[in-house]
Amino acid sequence: MFRGFENFRNAILIVLGIALMYVPIVYFFEQDKMQCDQVVFLEGEMSIDVCDVNSYENGMSVIHLCDGKTLQVPTRRIIKIVDKDVR
């Protein structure tokens, strides 16, 4: 009669254990992604400090700015992407 409760309790403990391991890992990667550690040089514009740049096969790039906004530009407009020396 109480065997079902024990199985349920074990299942809950396993789910909680997985969640406790998963949450810090996701938090670490999100924090790392949000660091403003790159500079993008665009054709016809000044340099821009950015968090991340993603380029796609359709010829467009999405630039994640330090203030949380995103900017879509044609990839051909990107002259250079430089990592900052963050210490």
Summary of the structure (lengths in Angstrom):
residues: 87
radius of gyration: 21.5
end to end distance: 59.8
largest distance: 74.5
contacts: 183
relative contact order: 0.16
helix: 39%
strand: 36%
